[in-house]
């Protein structure tokens, strides 16, 4: 079974935001706002049953959401 690749929402050099799969050197898609990039990453993670990792402008991880079969789901009620 292949390992699922997380989808990261990261700042892009163009000043916008990009979605990137773990281990990829290129952006999958580039968006003008972080909100648009998160929406795209979420759709991709649902299709691939993986996790979305959202970064801040400084690269620090801001949030994570799992859309796969998580054996240890979080206990938060954020969504």
N, CA, C and O atoms as a GROMACS GRO file, in nm:
protein
  316
    1UNK      N    1   0.084  -0.117   0.000
    1UNK     CA    2   0.000   0.000   0.000
    1UNK      C    3   0.089   0.124   0.000
    1UNK      O    4   0.187   0.129   0.074
    2UNK      N    5   0.055   0.223  -0.082
    2UNK     CA    6   0.136   0.344  -0.090
    2UNK      C    7   0.103   0.438   0.025
    2UNK      O    8  -0.010   0.442   0.074
    3UNK      N    9   0.203   0.513   0.067
    3UNK     CA   10   0.185   0.609   0.175
    3UNK      C   11   0.112   0.732   0.120
    3UNK      O   12   0.145   0.781   0.012
    4UNK      N   13   0.015   0.780   0.193
    4UNK     CA   14  -0.061   0.898   0.153
    4UNK      C   15   0.027   1.022   0.172
    4UNK      O   16   0.098   1.034   0.271
    5UNK      N   17   0.020   1.112   0.076
    5UNK     CA   18   0.098   1.235   0.083
    5UNK      C   19   0.012   1.348   0.137
    5UNK      O   20  -0.098   1.371   0.088
    6UNK      N   21   0.062   1.417   0.238
    6UNK     CA   22  -0.008   1.532   0.293
    6UNK      C   23  -0.008   1.645   0.190
    6UNK      O   24   0.082   1.654   0.106
    7UNK      N   25  -0.109   1.730   0.198
    7UNK     CA   26  -0.118   1.847   0.111
    7UNK      C   27  -0.090   1.969   0.197
    7UNK      O   28  -0.161   1.995   0.295
    8UNK      N   29   0.013   2.045   0.161
    8UNK     CA   30   0.054   2.162   0.238
    8UNK      C   31   0.006   2.289   0.169
    8UNK      O   32   0.010   2.299   0.046
    9UNK      N   33  -0.039   2.386   0.248
    9UNK     CA   34  -0.073   2.520   0.200
    9UNK      C   35   0.040   2.609   0.248
    9UNK      O   36   0.056   2.632   0.368
   10UNK      N   37   0.118   2.661   0.152
   10UNK     CA   38   0.240   2.735   0.185
   10UNK      C   39   0.243   2.869   0.111
   10UNK      O   40   0.180   2.884   0.007
   11UNK      N   41   0.318   2.966   0.166
   11UNK     CA   42   0.335   3.092   0.093
   11UNK      C   43   0.409   3.068  -0.038
   11UNK      O   44   0.501   2.986  -0.042
   12UNK      N   45   0.370   3.137  -0.144
   12UNK     CA   46   0.433   3.122  -0.275
   12UNK      C   47   0.519   3.244  -0.304
   12UNK      O   48   0.489   3.354  -0.257
   13UNK      N   49   0.624   3.225  -0.380
   13UNK     CA   50   0.716   3.335  -0.411
   13UNK      C   51   0.650   3.450  -0.485
   13UNK      O   52   0.702   3.562  -0.485
   14UNK      N   53   0.535   3.424  -0.548
   14UNK     CA   54   0.463   3.530  -0.621
   14UNK      C   55   0.386   3.623  -0.528
   14UNK      O   56   0.329   3.723  -0.572
   15UNK      N   57   0.385   3.590  -0.399
   15UNK     CA   58   0.310   3.670  -0.303
   15UNK      C   59   0.177   3.606  -0.268
   15UNK      O   60   0.110   3.652  -0.175
   16UNK      N   61   0.137   3.503  -0.340
   16UNK     CA   62   0.012   3.433  -0.312
   16UNK      C   63   0.038   3.311  -0.224
   16UNK      O   64   0.132   3.306  -0.146
   17UNK      N   65  -0.049   3.212  -0.240
   17UNK     CA   66  -0.041   3.088  -0.163
   17UNK      C   67  -0.045   2.970  -0.258
   17UNK      O   68  -0.110   2.976  -0.363
   18UNK      N   69   0.025   2.863  -0.222
   18UNK     CA   70   0.032   2.746  -0.308
   18UNK      C   71  -0.005   2.620  -0.232
   18UNK      O   72   0.007   2.614  -0.110
   19UNK      N   73  -0.052   2.520  -0.306
   19UNK     CA   74  -0.072   2.386  -0.250
   19UNK      C   75   0.041   2.300  -0.302
   19UNK      O   76   0.076   2.304  -0.420
   20UNK      N   77   0.100   2.220  -0.212
   20UNK     CA   78   0.209   2.132  -0.250
   20UNK      C   79   0.190   1.997  -0.180
   20UNK      O   80   0.153   1.993  -0.062
   21UNK      N   81   0.213   1.889  -0.251
   21UNK     CA   82   0.211   1.757  -0.190
   21UNK      C   83   0.344   1.733  -0.121
   21UNK      O   84   0.447   1.783  -0.165
   22UNK      N   85   0.344   1.657  -0.012
   22UNK     CA   86   0.466   1.625   0.059
   22UNK      C   87   0.567   1.563  -0.036
   22UNK      O   88   0.533   1.476  -0.116
   23UNK      N   89   0.691   1.609  -0.028
   23UNK     CA   90   0.797   1.555  -0.111
   23UNK      C   91   0.807   1.617  -0.248
   23UNK      O   92   0.901   1.587  -0.323
   24UNK      N   93   0.714   1.702  -0.284
   24UNK     CA   94   0.715   1.766  -0.415
   24UNK      C   95   0.791   1.898  -0.410
   24UNK      O   96   0.782   1.972  -0.312
   25UNK      N   97   0.867   1.925  -0.514
   25UNK     CA   98   0.940   2.051  -0.518
   25UNK      C   99   0.860   2.161  -0.588
   25UNK      O  100   0.894   2.279  -0.576
   26UNK      N  101   0.756   2.123  -0.660
   26UNK     CA  102   0.675   2.220  -0.734
   26UNK      C  103   0.536   2.234  -0.672
   26UNK      O  104   0.483   2.141  -0.610
   27UNK      N  105   0.480   2.352  -0.690
   27UNK     CA  106   0.344   2.378  -0.641
   27UNK      C  107   0.243   2.307  -0.729
   27UNK      O  108   0.257   2.303  -0.851
   28UNK      N  109   0.140   2.252  -0.665
   28UNK     CA  110   0.032   2.189  -0.741
   28UNK      C  111  -0.061   2.294  -0.799
   28UNK      O  112  -0.108   2.280  -0.912
   29UNK      N  113  -0.087   2.398  -0.722
   29UNK     CA  114  -0.169   2.509  -0.768
   29UNK      C  115  -0.130   2.634  -0.690
   29UNK      O  116  -0.083   2.625  -0.577
   30UNK      N  117  -0.151   2.750  -0.751
   30UNK     CA  118  -0.117   2.879  -0.688
   30UNK      C  119  -0.244   2.964  -0.683
   30UNK      O  120  -0.320   2.970  -0.780
   31UNK      N  121  -0.266   3.030  -0.569
   31UNK     CA  122  -0.387   3.108  -0.547
   31UNK      C  123  -0.351   3.245  -0.490
   31UNK      O  124  -0.244   3.261  -0.430
   32UNK      N  125  -0.438   3.341  -0.509
   32UNK     CA  126  -0.411   3.476  -0.460
   32UNK      C  127  -0.435   3.488  -0.310
   32UNK      O  128  -0.375   3.574  -0.245
   33UNK      N  129  -0.522   3.405  -0.253
   33UNK     CA  130  -0.548   3.411  -0.109
   33UNK      C  131  -0.527   3.274  -0.044
   33UNK      O  132  -0.535   3.170  -0.109
   34UNK      N  133  -0.499   3.278   0.085
   34UNK     CA  134  -0.480   3.153   0.159
   34UNK      C  135  -0.612   3.076   0.165
   34UNK      O  136  -0.612   2.952   0.161
   35UNK      N  137  -0.722   3.147   0.174
   35UNK     CA  138  -0.854   3.082   0.180
   35UNK      C  139  -0.880   2.998   0.056
   35UNK      O  140  -0.931   2.886   0.067
   36UNK      N  141  -0.846   3.051  -0.062
   36UNK     CA  142  -0.865   2.975  -0.187
   36UNK      C  143  -0.774   2.852  -0.190
   36UNK      O  144  -0.816   2.745  -0.233
   37UNK      N  145  -0.651   2.868  -0.144
   37UNK     CA  146  -0.556   2.757  -0.141
   37UNK      C  147  -0.602   2.648  -0.045
   37UNK      O  148  -0.588   2.529  -0.075
   38UNK      N  149  -0.656   2.687   0.069
   38UNK     CA  150  -0.706   2.589   0.166
   38UNK      C  151  -0.823   2.511   0.107
   38UNK      O  152  -0.832   2.389   0.124
   39UNK      N  153  -0.911   2.579   0.037
   39UNK     CA  154  -1.026   2.512  -0.026
   39UNK      C  155  -0.978   2.407  -0.126
   39UNK      O  156  -1.028   2.295  -0.127
   40UNK      N  157  -0.880   2.443  -0.210
   40UNK     CA  158  -0.825   2.350  -0.308
   40UNK      C  159  -0.756   2.232  -0.238
   40UNK      O  160  -0.774   2.117  -0.277
   41UNK      N  161  -0.677   2.262  -0.135
   41UNK     CA  162  -0.606   2.157  -0.062
   41UNK      C  163  -0.704   2.061   0.005
   41UNK      O  164  -0.682   1.940   0.007
   42UNK      N  165  -0.811   2.116   0.060
   42UNK     CA  166  -0.913   2.033   0.126
   42UNK      C  167  -0.977   1.938   0.025
   42UNK      O  168  -0.994   1.820   0.054
   43UNK      N  169  -1.012   1.989  -0.093
   43UNK     CA  170  -1.072   1.903  -0.196
   43UNK      C  171  -0.976   1.792  -0.237
   43UNK      O  172  -1.017   1.677  -0.254
   44UNK      N  173  -0.848   1.825  -0.252
   44UNK     CA  174  -0.748   1.726  -0.289
   44UNK      C  175  -0.731   1.623  -0.177
   44UNK      O  176  -0.722   1.503  -0.205
   45UNK      N  177  -0.727   1.667  -0.053
   45UNK     CA  178  -0.710   1.576   0.060
   45UNK      C  179  -0.830   1.482   0.075
   45UNK      O  180  -0.813   1.366   0.112
   46UNK      N  181  -0.948   1.530   0.047
   46UNK     CA  182  -1.068   1.444   0.054
   46UNK      C  183  -1.058   1.336  -0.053
   46UNK      O  184  -1.085   1.220  -0.026
   47UNK      N  185  -1.018   1.376  -0.176
   47UNK     CA  186  -1.003   1.278  -0.285
   47UNK      C  187  -0.897   1.173  -0.253
   47UNK      O  188  -0.915   1.054  -0.280
   48UNK      N  189  -0.786   1.219  -0.195
   48UNK     CA  190  -0.673   1.130  -0.169
   48UNK      C  191  -0.674   1.070  -0.029
   48UNK      O  192  -0.587   0.991   0.006
   49UNK      N  193  -0.774   1.108   0.051
   49UNK     CA  194  -0.787   1.059   0.188
   49UNK      C  195  -0.657   1.083   0.266
   49UNK      O  196  -0.598   0.991   0.322
   50UNK      N  197  -0.614   1.211   0.266
   50UNK     CA  198  -0.489   1.247   0.332
   50UNK      C  199  -0.512   1.364   0.428
   50UNK      O  200  -0.625   1.388   0.471
   51UNK      N  201  -0.407   1.436   0.460
   51UNK     CA  202  -0.415   1.544   0.558
   51UNK      C  203  -0.375   1.677   0.495
   51UNK      O  204  -0.287   1.682   0.408
   52UNK      N  205  -0.439   1.785   0.539
   52UNK     CA  206  -0.404   1.920   0.497
   52UNK      C  207  -0.322   1.983   0.609
   52UNK      O  208  -0.362   1.980   0.726
   53UNK      N  209  -0.206   2.040   0.573
   53UNK     CA  210  -0.121   2.109   0.668
   53UNK      C  211  -0.113   2.256   0.623
   53UNK      O  212  -0.062   2.285   0.515
   54UNK      N  213  -0.164   2.346   0.705
   54UNK     CA  214  -0.169   2.488   0.670
   54UNK      C  215  -0.055   2.561   0.742
   54UNK      O  216  -0.039   2.550   0.863
   55UNK      N  217   0.024   2.635   0.663
   55UNK     CA  218   0.138   2.709   0.717
   55UNK      C  219   0.108   2.858   0.724
   55UNK      O  220   0.023   2.909   0.651
   56UNK      N  221   0.178   2.926   0.813
   56UNK     CA  222   0.172   3.073   0.822
   56UNK      C  223   0.269   3.131   0.719
   56UNK      O  224   0.343   3.058   0.654
   57UNK      N  225   0.268   3.264   0.704
   57UNK     CA  226   0.360   3.329   0.610
   57UNK      C  227   0.506   3.302   0.643
   57UNK      O  228   0.589   3.299   0.553
   58UNK      N  229   0.538   3.282   0.772
   58UNK     CA  230   0.676   3.257   0.812
   58UNK      C  231   0.714   3.109   0.800
   58UNK      O  232   0.826   3.070   0.834
   59UNK      N  233   0.621   3.026   0.752
   59UNK     CA  234   0.648   2.884   0.732
   59UNK      C  235   0.607   2.795   0.848
   59UNK      O  236   0.602   2.673   0.834
   60UNK      N  237   0.577   2.853   0.962
   60UNK     CA  238   0.535   2.777   1.080
   60UNK      C  239   0.399   2.713   1.055
   60UNK      O  240   0.313   2.772   0.990
   61UNK      N  241   0.379   2.592   1.105
   61UNK     CA  242   0.250   2.523   1.088
   61UNK      C  243   0.144   2.592   1.173
   61UNK      O  244   0.162   2.613   1.293
   62UNK      N  245   0.034   2.628   1.109
   62UNK     CA  246  -0.077   2.695   1.175
   62UNK      C  247  -0.185   2.597   1.217
   62UNK      O  248  -0.242   2.610   1.326
   63UNK      N  249  -0.213   2.498   1.131
   63UNK     CA  250  -0.324   2.407   1.157
   63UNK      C  251  -0.309   2.281   1.072
   63UNK      O  252  -0.238   2.281   0.972
   64UNK      N  253  -0.377   2.174   1.113
   64UNK     CA  254  -0.380   2.048   1.037
   64UNK      C  255  -0.522   1.994   1.041
   64UNK      O  256  -0.592   2.006   1.142
   65UNK      N  257  -0.564   1.935   0.930
   65UNK     CA  258  -0.694   1.868   0.924
   65UNK      C  259  -0.677   1.737   0.850
   65UNK      O  260  -0.616   1.733   0.743
   66UNK      N  261  -0.730   1.629   0.906
   66UNK     CA  262  -0.719   1.498   0.845
   66UNK      C  263  -0.849   1.461   0.774
   66UNK      O  264  -0.957   1.477   0.830
   67UNK      N  265  -0.836   1.412   0.652
   67UNK     CA  266  -0.953   1.370   0.574
   67UNK      C  267  -0.942   1.224   0.534
   67UNK      O  268  -1.011   1.180   0.442
   68UNK      N  269  -0.857   1.151   0.602
   68UNK     CA  270  -0.840   1.010   0.572
   68UNK      C  271  -0.898   0.925   0.682
   68UNK      O  272  -0.978   0.972   0.764
   69UNK      N  273  -0.857   0.802   0.684
   69UNK     CA  274  -0.901   0.708   0.787
   69UNK      C  275  -0.806   0.721   0.903
   69UNK      O  276  -0.710   0.645   0.913
   70UNK      N  277  -0.830   0.816   0.991
   70UNK     CA  278  -0.741   0.846   1.103
   70UNK      C  279  -0.771   0.751   1.219
   70UNK      O  280  -0.881   0.754   1.274
   71UNK      N  281  -0.674   0.666   1.257
   71UNK     CA  282  -0.698   0.572   1.366
   71UNK      C  283  -0.708   0.641   1.502
   71UNK      O  284  -0.760   0.583   1.598
   72UNK      N  285  -0.657   0.764   1.513
   72UNK     CA  286  -0.661   0.840   1.638
   72UNK      C  287  -0.717   0.980   1.610
   72UNK      O  288  -0.642   1.077   1.612
   73UNK      N  289  -0.846   0.990   1.584
   73UNK     CA  290  -0.904   1.120   1.549
   73UNK      C  291  -0.891   1.219   1.665
   73UNK      O  292  -0.895   1.179   1.782
   74UNK      N  293  -0.877   1.347   1.634
   74UNK     CA  294  -0.866   1.448   1.739
   74UNK      C  295  -0.998   1.462   1.815
   74UNK      O  296  -1.105   1.430   1.764
   75UNK      N  297  -0.986   1.508   1.936
   75UNK     CA  298  -1.105   1.522   2.020
   75UNK      C  299  -1.164   1.663   2.012
   75UNK      O  300  -1.262   1.693   2.080
   76UNK      N  301  -1.102   1.750   1.929
   76UNK     CA  302  -1.155   1.886   1.922
   76UNK      C  303  -1.284   1.889   1.840
   76UNK      O  304  -1.314   1.798   1.763
   77UNK      N  305  -1.358   1.994   1.859
   77UNK     CA  306  -1.487   2.008   1.790
   77UNK      C  307  -1.484   2.131   1.702
   77UNK      O  308  -1.586   2.199   1.685
   78UNK      N  309  -1.368   2.159   1.645
   78UNK     CA  310  -1.349   2.277   1.562
   78UNK      C  311  -1.442   2.276   1.440
   78UNK      O  312  -1.498   2.380   1.404
   79UNK      N  313  -1.460   2.160   1.377
   79UNK     CA  314  -1.544   2.152   1.259
   79UNK      C  315  -1.657   2.057   1.278
   79UNK      O  316  -1.738   2.038   1.188
   0.00000   0.00000   0.00000
